[in-house]
Amino acid sequence: MSSDTTSAPSRVSRALAWGSTRRADILTWIIVLGSFVVGYVAYVRRLPFFYPDSRYYLAMAYWFGGESQESARDLTIEFADAYRVPVPDIDQLFGWGLVQPRVVLPALAALPVRLFGPFGLAATVLVILLAMTIVFTQILRRRFGNGVAVTVMLLVNTSYQLMMFNAGMLTESLSALWTALTLLATWAWFRKRSGWLLGAVALTVVGSAFTRQATFIVAGAFVMAWLLGSLVQRRWSAWGWPALVVAGTAIVCQVLQTALFPSFSQLDQFLKKAEVDTLGEAILAVPRMALQILARDTNTFLTRDLTLLILIILAVVGMILFFRRSESHLLLGAILGTALYNITNGTPTQFRYAVPGLIFFVLAAALTLRAATRGPDPMAADEAVVGAVDGGAADGGAVDDESIGDESVDGESAVPDAVPATK
């Protein structure tokens, strides 16, 4: 009896001691997850889960769950009618080359949809979005500390546009999660040069490619990190092999998807939006199209989502101020990849096409905030470890890449894809 009596207070004491030492971490997660709940509830109260693209994912989820295509279409029509979203015939619903490759989200949602109906797809996306939030937060905590992580994630969780794209029955949050996992696998490879880890990098790109065809955003980011990193360091950058794996996998997936699902032509879409007949004329129209898209999207941010605009500004400032760091190189490559993705489609998307590269904006924004809240220049820390990451540090010691910047180192409409040709 006495042992039980004494052990209970000791367990309580240990729990209190643990809570005291982890107070900052606990508070960080309370704030981040609390803002996530607030942002999600606000989204649910003012916007629907279901968008024009959602009809394809829901129909595929029914089909993958065992329904016939005819039955899957009927069930999708029954749900979509409440949102006034028309459902095309079977040939386009299951045979349109733009959405045919996007099988990962419907496959994940097949069982929840079979068990709980259409809102099983919304629940699947909610779990994915929560996982994305946790991964983003942990990356920021490890590299920049709790304070920066809280600030950046507050911007992400309270953004009107980001919550709309990430929480709806769409592929955006899963695409963003795949890119973050690609980055984590690459950082793991920096620490342990294993072929299995490069294989993991390739698998995340394949997962991304069959979630949404936006892999040249992450490919552009990695290739730019490799090229600019090599230029800064004046030798082959550590990003070289991961960049080659990511870019090669993205190209193979793109070629495979074009061969298997040929009914959508990005070139035809580009010519249509440029309002010209030849590729040369379309290329000449790129500056005009880019300015129009930028002006329309910026106006949307100014009138509806200042939070997202602040996040973008912080990211661009970080990219410019710390141009020698890999985070800046990644963001520049992602911006260029997104521009190609957006301009060839010719439609303002209010940041939707940039969501697969959201982690790169988050990291660059964190650089700016870290510089504003801490005395030492984060760039100096990056320069100190860049050689070690590449195996060429002056002292020959190995440095964990995650320590870079860590405390230890010092759509034209608001409805997505309202235009059927939107990619």
N, C-alpha and C positions, 0 to 999 in steps of 0.2 A: 504493500500500500504506500509506504513512504517513498519507494523508488518511483512509483507512478506520479506521486505528488511532486517530487523534485524534478522529474524529467519534463513535465508539462511546462513549468516556468522556464526551464533551460531551452526548450524548443521555441517558446515565445521570445526569449531573449535573443536567440540566434536569428530568428526571423526579423526582429526589430533591428538588430545589428546589420543584417543583410540589406534591409530596406533603407537604412541610413546611408550605407556606402553606395547604394544604387539609386539614391533619390533623384539625381539628375536624369538618369536613364529612364526611370519610371515616369517622371514628369514629362519627359520628351514624348514617350509613347502615348501617354494620356492626352497630350495636346494634339499630336498628329492624328491619332485614331478618333479623338473627339471631333476634330475639324472635318475628318472624313465622314463621320456620321451626319454632322450638320450639313455638309455640302451635298451628300447623297439625298438626305430627306428633303432639302430645298429643291433639288432637281426633280424628285418624284412628285412634289406638290405642284410644280409649274410646267413640266414638260412630259410628253409621253415617252414610253420605252420604245415604241415602234416607229420606224422610219421606212422610207421606200426600199432601202437596201435590206432591211430586216426581213422582208417577205422571202427573199432567197434563202437566207440562213435558217429561218423557221421551217420552210418547206423541206430543205435538206435534212434538218434535224428530225422531222417526222419520218422522212424517207429512210434515213440511217437507222431510225428506231424500229423499223419493220413495216411501216405503212407503204402501200403502193404509191406511185407517183400521183395517180388520180386522187386517191384518198388524201395524200399529203397536201395537194393543191386545194381540195375542198376544205380541209381543216384550216389551212392558211387563210383562205377567203373568209371563212367564218370569223376569224379573229381580226383580220385586216379591215373588215367593213366598218368596225367601230372607229377606226382611225382614218377612214376615207382614203385608204391606200389601195389602188387597183392591183390585182394580181394577174400577171400575163398568163398566156396559155402554157401548156406543159413544155412545149419545145423551147420556149424562151426561159421559163422558170428554172428548168434543169439543164438547159443546153446553151445558155448565153456564155460565150467565152470569157467575158470579163469576170464573172463571179464563179464559174465552174471550178476553178482551182482552189477556191476558198473553203476547204473542207474541214480544217482543224476545229474551228469554233462549232460548227454544226455537229461534228463527231463528238466533241466534249459534251454538248448539250443534248445529245440523242436520248440518253437515259433520263435526265431530269425532265425533258419534254414529254417523254412517254409516261412518266410517273405523275407529273404535276400539270401537264398541259403547256400552253404557250409561255406562261410566266416561268417555266423551267429554264427557258433561254435567258430571261432577265436575271434569274438567280445565278446561272452559270457565269454570266458577265460580272455580276456583283462579286462573286468569289475571285474571279480573275483580277478585277480592279483592286480588291483588297490585297491580293498577293503582290500586285504591282506597287501599291503604296508602301507595303512593308519592305519590299526589295529596295525601292528608291530610298526610303528612310535609312535603312541599314547602310547602304552605300555612302550616303551623305554623312552619317554619324561616324563611320570608320575613317573617312577621308578628311572631314572638315569639322567634326565635333557636333555636339547636340544643339548648340544655339543656331548654327547655320542650318542644320537639318530641319529644325522646327520652322524657321523663317521661310525656307524655300518650300517646304511641304504645305505650309499654310497658304502660300500663293497657288500651289497646284490644286489643293483641295477646295479652295473657294473660287476658282475660276469658273465662270459660267460656261464658256465654250468647252473647256477641258472636261468638265463633269458631263456635259451633254454628249460629247463624243465618246467618252470612256465608259459611261454608265448605261447608255442605250443598248439596244440589241444590235450591236455593231462589232466590228473586228478591231477597233482602234486600241483599246486597252490591252488586248492580247498581243497586238503588234508591238506596242511599247514595252511590254514585259519581255518578249522575245529578244529585243535589242539589248535590254538591261542584262539578260542572261548571257547573251553573246559577249558582252563586256566583262562580266564576272568570270566566264570561262577563259577569256583572254588574260585577265589579271592572274588567274590561277596558273596559266601556262608561263607567265613571266616568272613565277616562283619555282615552278617545276616543269622543265622543258620536256613534256611527255607528248608523244604522238596521240595518245588517247584524249588528251585535253584539246588538241587541235581538231580531233574528230568530234568532240563535244561542241566546239565552236561551229563546225560545219553543220551539225545537227540542228543547232538553234537557228541557223540561217534557213535550213530547209523548212523548219517549223514556221518561221516567219513568212517564207515564200508561199506556203500553202495556207496561210492565214489571210494574207493580203499581199498583192504584188507590189511591194514597196521596198524590196531588198536592196535596190541601188542607193537608198538613203544610208543604210548601215555600211554598205560597200564603199560608198563615197567617203563616209566618215573615216573608215579604217585606212583606205588608200591615202587619203590626205594626211592622216596621222603618220603613216609610213614615210611619205615623200617629204613632208615638212620636217618631221622628226629627223630624217636622215640629213636634210639640209642644215638644220640647226646643229646637229651633233657632228656633222662632217664624216659620217660613217653610216653603215647599214643600221637602221633603227630596229629596235626590238619589235616594233609593230609590223615589220616586213612579212614574216611568215603568217601571222594571223590575217593580215590584209590580203595576202594572196589566197588564203583559204576562203575568206569571206567573199571576195570578189569572184573567185572561180566558182564557188558554190552558187552564188547569185546568178551568174551567167548561165550555168548549166540548168538551173531551175527555170530561168526565163525562157531559154530555148526549148526546154521540154514542155513547158506550159503552152508556148506558142504552137508547138507541133500538135499537142493533144487537144487544145481548146482554141481553134483558129477563128472563131466567129467574131472576135473583137479585134479591130485594128487600131493601134495607138496612132499610126501615121494618118489614117483617115480622120480620126478625131482631131489631130493637130491641124490638118488642112482645113477642116470644117470650122474650127474656132478661129483660125487665122483669116478665114474668108478669102482663101486663095486656092489656086489649082495646082501649084508645084511646090516641092520641098524647098527650093531656093527662095521662092517668094515668102514661104512660111518662116524661114530662118530670118529673113530681113524684117519680118513683123514681130520678132521676139522682143525687142526693146519696148515697143508699144504695148504688147500684151503683158509684159512683166510690170510695167508702170501701172497699167489699168488694174491688174490683180492686187498689186501692193497698195494702191490708193483705196480700192474698195475694202480690202481686209483691214487696213489701218483705220478707216472710218468706222468699221464694225467694232473694232476694239475700243475706240474712243467713246462710242455711244453705248456699248453694251458690256464691255469686259476690260476695264482698266487693270484689273488684277493680272490678266494674261499679258497685257501690254507691258506692265512693269517687269514681269518675269522675262519677257523677250529683251527688253532694254538692258536689264541687269546681265543677261547672258551675252549680249553683243558687246557691252562694255568690258566684261571679263575676257571675252575673246580678243579684244583689241589690246587691253592693258597687259595681258599675260600671253602674248602671242607666241612665246617660246614653249609653252606648256602643251602637253598632249590633249588636255581638255579643249583648248582653243582650236587645235588642229581638227579634232573630231567634230566640233560644232561647225567649223567652216565647211568641211566635207559634207556634213549632213544638210546644211543650208543649200549648198550647190545641188545635191541630190534631190532635195525637196523642190527646188526651183525647176529642175528638169521635169520632175514628176508633175508639177503644177502647171507649168507653162504649156507643155505638150497637151495637157488636157484642156487648157484654156479657160478655166473656171475659177473664180475666187472661192476659196474653201474655208476661210476664217480659221486657219491653222490646222484644219483637219488633216491635210496631207503631211503636215510636219509631225503629227503625233507619234509615228513610228520612231522618230528621232528625239522624242521628248527628253530622254535621259541626258542627251548631250546639252540641251538648253539648261536643264537642271544643274548639271555639273559646272557649266560656265557661269551661271548665276551665282552658284555657291562660291566660286573663286572671288567674285566681286565682293560678296558679303563677308567672306573671310578676310579679305584685305582691309575692309572697312572696320572690322571689329578686332583685329589682331595687329600688333605692331609689325612683326617681321614680314617681309615681302614673300608671298607664297611662291613666286617665281624662283626665288633663290633656293628654296628647298627642292623644287623640281629639278633645277640644274644640278644640284648636289647628288641626286639619285639617278639621274638619267643615264649616266655612265654605268652605274651598278646594275640597272635594269638590263642594259645591253651587254653586261658581262665585262665592262671595261672601266670600272671604278678605279680611282687612283690607288686606293688601298687594297683593291682586290676583294673586298668584302661583298657579300650578298645583301641586298636591301629589298625588303618586301615592297612591291609596287603599291600595295594598298596604303603604305605609309606616306605616299606622296600627298602632301597637303593635309595630313592627319595631325592631330595634336602632338603626336610624338615627334614630329619632324618640324614642325612649324613651316457643187454647191453654190450658186449665186444667192439662194434663199437661206434662211436660217435652218431649214430642214436639210440634214445631210443627204446628199445624193438625190435631190429632187429632180435633177436632170438625168434621164436614164443612161446617158453615155458617160456619166461621171465615173472616174476610175477610183 
